[in-house]
């Protein structure tokens, strides 16, 4: 009789184990996804979830003790979406570490794609896991290993959609022949060059489809050679505006007649037209136009020449509908070289026009 009971008990135990295994296989993926979604909804992308049987193991770096407690409560209260009656089948284990992170203001992220397809990333993310995810996404989107130019871990993202928007910008930047995107809080700008006007249209449309606050802060400045500029949105960040001006002049100098202030060369006018377009996108900011010379000749003459050239640029931009009262023209003569005046290459770099963006008072 005892052997019969033992046999029946053994069979029941085996059946229970089989049933538990079946139920576990059914519920583990769903429960993990449910908890992940619940944490994401509250902005806890820096916390990972892994199911160990019926146990939800939370790991990663919590910014503070309150975040740890909140994450545990969220995971504990999450119900199983694929279980009958939305029952909770799990317990929660805390494997999170505590790290007090600095808070960064403004919260920024930037990516640059050069003409050879190389990609450089910099800025802020909320966790090491988020950093790894961003680098993995960049590798996939650009089909190259991105250069990490000091991606830092910090709190301060405007909301939990910031990294999703970053990944959206990456996808659109990959379409360009070369360019960059810059984010600052809810504001963002994608700029660069494409040989296809349809790509410009698609990127503009994608930007306007971002989550509401990000869509309102979206701007695009994409050049399609031999086609008129079609720029979208107002750039609302001083830093991003400055970056836009710097990029537009990066490889091309504005040239003038020797010992004169008349602009010369089609490329010079092309650059100035792009600068005018950028100035109109940066409508909330003032623009200082600075003229510089090399040190050849009389210092007083060079001072007057730099002033005249800065005035010429201001007048040209005003003719392109940039408000004159937002611009100032200043000459610095030979006083602010950016390269050595001991050789022609350096002197050529010192003969320049520079633009500085400042917030209107």
Secondary structure, 3 states (H helix, E strand, C coil): CHHHHHHHHHHHHHHHHHHHHHHHHHHHHHHHHHHHHHHHHCCCCCEEEEEECCEEEEEEEECCHHHHHHHHHHHHHCCCCCCHHHCCCCEEEEEEEECCCCECCCCEEEEEECCCCCEEEEEEECCHHHHHHHHHHHHHHHCCCCEEEEEEECECCCCCCHHHHHHHHHHHHCCCCEEEEEEECCEEEEEEECCCHHHHHHHHHHHHCCCHHHHHCEEEEEECCCCCCCCECCCCCHHHHHHHHHHHCCCCCCEECCCCCCEECHHHHHHHHHHHHHHHHCCCEEEEEEEECCCCCCHHHHHHHHHHHHHHHHHHHHHCCCCHHHEEEEECCCCCCCCCCCCHHHHHHHCEEEEEEEECC
